[in-house]
Amino acid sequence: MNEFQRSWLLAQVGQDTDPADLERRFFRLQSVRAVAFEVLGERRAKLLADPLKVTVDNVVTMDLQENLRGIERQIEQVRQTPAPDDPSDEDSEAVMEVTWLSSTHRYR
């Protein structure tokens, strides 16, 4: 993983994420987008494993639903944002389109 890929990945998953863990995941998955999806997916699964809302009467209420929505928005943003290792249009093979022209008037 190069520095540009690492900085993009940290921007997606947060600066406090362990860089060594990201390197291991990148070695296994070979894509920074796949690494971001895996990290964010694990965070989402961890939130879903526990109750999203806990209330202790007259003491405290803890609600993690907005955290879940935030992670889901982040996953969607990663899906839509171009990643540094995505194939660019310049790298893809050129596609040639052919259009057949036909006359609208027939002559006799």
C-alpha positions as a Markdown table, in Angstrom:
| # | Residue | x | y | z |
|---|---|---|---|---|
| 1 | Met | 0.0 | 0.0 | 0.0 |
| 2 | Asn | 1.4 | 3.3 | -1.0 |
| 3 | Glu | 1.1 | 6.6 | 1.0 |
| 4 | Phe | -1.7 | 7.9 | -1.2 |
| 5 | Gln | -3.8 | 4.8 | -0.6 |
| 6 | Arg | -3.0 | 4.8 | 3.1 |
| 7 | Ser | -4.1 | 8.4 | 3.5 |
| 8 | Trp | -7.3 | 7.8 | 1.5 |
| 9 | Leu | -8.1 | 4.8 | 3.7 |
| 10 | Leu | -7.4 | 6.6 | 6.9 |
| 11 | Ala | -9.7 | 9.4 | 5.7 |
| 12 | Gln | -12.5 | 6.9 | 5.3 |
| 13 | Val | -12.1 | 4.8 | 8.5 |
| 14 | Gly | -10.6 | 7.3 | 10.8 |
| 15 | Gln | -7.1 | 8.4 | 11.8 |
| 16 | Asp | -7.1 | 6.4 | 15.0 |
| 17 | Thr | -7.2 | 3.1 | 13.1 |
| 18 | Asp | -4.2 | 0.8 | 13.5 |
| 19 | Pro | -2.0 | 1.2 | 10.3 |
| 20 | Ala | -0.5 | -2.2 | 10.8 |
| 21 | Asp | -4.0 | -3.8 | 10.8 |
| 22 | Leu | -4.8 | -1.9 | 7.6 |
| 23 | Glu | -1.6 | -3.1 | 6.0 |
| 24 | Arg | -2.5 | -6.7 | 6.8 |
| 25 | Arg | -6.0 | -6.4 | 5.5 |
| 26 | Phe | -4.7 | -4.7 | 2.3 |
| 27 | Phe | -2.2 | -7.6 | 1.8 |
| 28 | Arg | -5.1 | -10.1 | 2.0 |
| 29 | Leu | -7.8 | -8.1 | 0.1 |
| 30 | Gln | -5.6 | -6.2 | -2.4 |
| 31 | Ser | -8.0 | -3.2 | -2.5 |
| 32 | Val | -8.2 | -0.2 | -0.3 |
| 33 | Arg | -12.0 | 0.0 | -0.9 |
| 34 | Ala | -12.4 | -3.6 | 0.2 |
| 35 | Val | -10.4 | -2.8 | 3.4 |
| 36 | Ala | -12.6 | 0.2 | 4.1 |
| 37 | Phe | -15.7 | -1.9 | 3.6 |
| 38 | Glu | -14.4 | -4.6 | 5.9 |
| 39 | Val | -13.4 | -2.2 | 8.7 |
| 40 | Leu | -16.7 | -0.3 | 8.5 |
| 41 | Gly | -18.7 | -3.5 | 8.2 |
| 42 | Glu | -17.1 | -4.8 | 11.4 |
| 43 | Arg | -17.9 | -1.6 | 13.3 |
| 44 | Arg | -21.5 | -1.9 | 12.1 |
| 45 | Ala | -21.7 | -5.5 | 13.1 |
| 46 | Lys | -20.3 | -4.7 | 16.6 |
| 47 | Leu | -23.0 | -2.0 | 17.0 |
| 48 | Leu | -25.7 | -4.4 | 15.9 |
| 49 | Ala | -24.5 | -7.2 | 18.2 |
| 50 | Asp | -25.5 | -5.1 | 21.3 |
| 51 | Pro | -28.8 | -3.3 | 22.0 |
| 52 | Leu | -28.9 | 0.0 | 20.3 |
| 53 | Lys | -30.9 | 1.6 | 23.1 |
| 54 | Val | -30.5 | 1.0 | 26.8 |
| 55 | Thr | -32.5 | 2.8 | 29.5 |
| 56 | Val | -32.0 | 2.6 | 33.2 |
| 57 | Asp | -35.1 | 4.3 | 34.7 |
| 58 | Asn | -34.4 | 7.7 | 36.2 |
| 59 | Val | -30.7 | 7.2 | 35.8 |
| 60 | Val | -29.4 | 7.1 | 32.2 |
| 61 | Thr | -30.4 | 6.4 | 28.6 |
| 62 | Met | -27.9 | 5.4 | 26.0 |
| 63 | Asp | -28.9 | 5.5 | 22.3 |
| 64 | Leu | -26.5 | 4.3 | 19.6 |
| 65 | Gln | -28.9 | 4.5 | 16.7 |
| 66 | Glu | -27.3 | 7.6 | 15.3 |
| 67 | Asn | -23.9 | 5.9 | 15.5 |
| 68 | Leu | -25.3 | 3.1 | 13.4 |
| 69 | Arg | -26.8 | 5.5 | 10.9 |
| 70 | Gly | -23.5 | 7.4 | 10.7 |
| 71 | Ile | -21.6 | 4.2 | 9.9 |
| 72 | Glu | -24.1 | 3.2 | 7.2 |
| 73 | Arg | -23.7 | 6.7 | 5.7 |
| 74 | Gln | -20.0 | 6.3 | 5.7 |
| 75 | Ile | -20.3 | 2.9 | 4.0 |
| 76 | Glu | -22.4 | 4.5 | 1.3 |
| 77 | Gln | -19.9 | 7.3 | 0.9 |
| 78 | Val | -17.0 | 4.8 | 0.4 |
| 79 | Arg | -19.1 | 3.0 | -2.2 |
| 80 | Gln | -19.6 | 6.3 | -4.2 |
| 81 | Thr | -16.1 | 7.9 | -3.7 |
| 82 | Pro | -13.4 | 6.9 | -6.2 |
| 83 | Ala | -10.6 | 5.0 | -4.5 |
| 84 | Pro | -7.0 | 5.5 | -5.5 |
| 85 | Asp | -6.6 | 1.9 | -6.7 |
| 86 | Asp | -9.8 | 1.9 | -8.8 |
| 87 | Pro | -9.1 | 1.3 | -12.5 |
| 88 | Ser | -9.4 | 4.7 | -14.2 |
| 89 | Asp | -11.0 | 5.3 | -17.6 |
| 90 | Glu | -7.6 | 5.8 | -19.1 |
| 91 | Asp | -6.5 | 2.3 | -18.1 |
| 92 | Ser | -9.6 | 0.6 | -19.4 |
| 93 | Glu | -9.7 | -0.7 | -23.0 |
| 94 | Ala | -11.0 | 1.7 | -25.6 |
| 95 | Val | -14.5 | 1.0 | -26.7 |
| 96 | Met | -15.5 | 1.7 | -30.3 |
| 97 | Glu | -19.1 | 2.5 | -30.9 |
| 98 | Val | -20.7 | 2.1 | -34.4 |
| 99 | Thr | -23.8 | 3.8 | -35.5 |
| 100 | Trp | -25.6 | 3.0 | -38.7 |
| 101 | Leu | -27.1 | 5.9 | -40.5 |
| 102 | Ser | -30.1 | 5.4 | -42.6 |
| 103 | Ser | -31.9 | 7.8 | -44.9 |
| 104 | Thr | -35.4 | 8.8 | -43.8 |
| 105 | His | -36.4 | 9.4 | -47.5 |
| 106 | Arg | -36.3 | 6.8 | -50.1 |
| 107 | Tyr | -35.6 | 7.9 | -53.7 |
| 108 | Arg | -37.1 | 6.2 | -56.7 |
